[in-house]
Amino acid sequence: MKGLPMGMFSNFRYRKISQTVTVNDLLKEIFRKSIHFCAAIVPFFAAWNYNWTIFSLSLVICLYIFCESLRLRGISIPFISRITAFAARSRDQGRFVLGPVTLALGVLFALILYPPEIAKVGIYTLAFGDGIASLAGRLLGKTKIPFTRGKTVEGSIACFTAVYISSFLVLYNPFYSLLIAFLAMLIEMLPLKDYDNLVIPLVICSFVCLLP
């Protein structure tokens, strides 16, 4: 009888909610994208203390690389290794989980290379556009986009909407926000894997710099 609740929970975790996605897959994606959403608070810390924020991001990147290297050698770091293992996708099994590094680097480079308001647009695009697109694609995605390795129309529409709203709340320019959202949607369609965390904020920030 003791094993019954655990067995029921295990069965629930691996129950399919779509043709290819299980509850466990969705829970992992929600956890992963919650980290993306946390990136949205970084510009507020940078506005409060820019140097401290840059130092903290750099320290987090170095600490993560160190811990992940140990994990691959079979040395488990309490809490950090378990989080990494849970958040890892199937393609990451037995490999260095690169996503957190590229995410932090994307935010860091945006803060270093661009003015605060422009960096904020790029970081919000990464946090909300990529994050919401992935969750919407998992939950609602039915119409696959050819040559995108599984990206869906529903996910792309969610990305466009999220980026439009977040960009407008920074720039207060509906036309610019429309252009930024369209560009972000195109980038999100590309099969860049974890490198989209670098490409999205840098391309978006560079594009905003070119706007008159």
Sequence and secondary structure as in RCSB ss.txt:
>XXXX:A:sequence
MKGLPMGMFSNFRYRKISQTVTVNDLLKEIFRKSIHFCAAIVPFFAAWNYNWTIFSLSLVICLYIFCESLRLRGI
SIPFISRITAFAARSRDQGRFVLGPVTLALGVLFALILYPPEIAKVGIYTLAFGDGIASLAGRLLGKTKIPFTRG
KTVEGSIACFTAVYISSFLVLYNPFYSLLIAFLAMLIEMLPLKDYDNLVIPLVICSFVCLLP
>XXXX:A:secstr
 THHHHHHHHHHHT BSSSS BHHHHHHHHHHHHHHHHGGGHHHHHHH HHHHHHHHHHHHHHHHHHHHHHHTT 
  TTHHHHHHHH  GGGTTS   HHHHHHHHHHHHHHHS HHHHHHHHHIIIIIIHHHHHHHHHH  SB TTSSS
 BHHHHHHHHHHHHHHHHHHH  HHHHHHHHHHHHHHHHS  GGGHHHHHHHHHHHHHHH  
